[in-house]
Amino acid sequence: MKKIVIASSNAGKLREIEAMLGPLGCEVLTQAALGIADAEEPHPSFIENALAKARHASERSGLPALADDSGVCAIALGGEPGVRSARYADDAASRAERDARNNAKLVAALAAGSDRRAYYYCAMVLVRHAADPQPLIGEGWWWGEIRNEACGSNGFGYDPHFFVPELGKTAAELDPAQKNQLSHRGQALRQLVDKLRSFP
């Protein structure tokens, strides 16, 4: 594949995906650069949403498309915010405002309990064309816990509150290369790339 469309308008995700796809020699295009609007994400599972976004971008671009759906899942909240991670507190706010409100809501929801365990999950899907009957799927899980205090200026979303005990740091305190090695998104993309290499 010489060109792949990334079906996301999230600048943080785009930076991470582009950095990981760069060594493959693919030209990475964003759907925004091609004038493609974001797809709806109405489904109850990460994989269904990722597949819908990938098919949407591929259909409108005529190119292979890669999409991910990811979020943070708190054990004490039965997996919430889950697929609603990006819109947990507010659908209408700007991304920066939404991140702040989402984090505040998650911290408040966990305040009464002692179980702060959570994990990031990512489903990443690549379709070679819009009607691809065999999408390639990668998955990743990254375990940690939610801390009350934000720490670190890297990353995005819940990263300043997502503490990784074995490192003694939040995801937002990691440099991008280290985060890509460890993160749910990095795991999912490496898994997907391994599958891609097995196809002619």
Summary of the structure (lengths in Angstrom):
residues: 200
radius of gyration: 16.5
end to end distance: 9.9
largest distance: 53.1
contacts: 667
relative contact order: 0.16
helix: 41%
strand: 23%
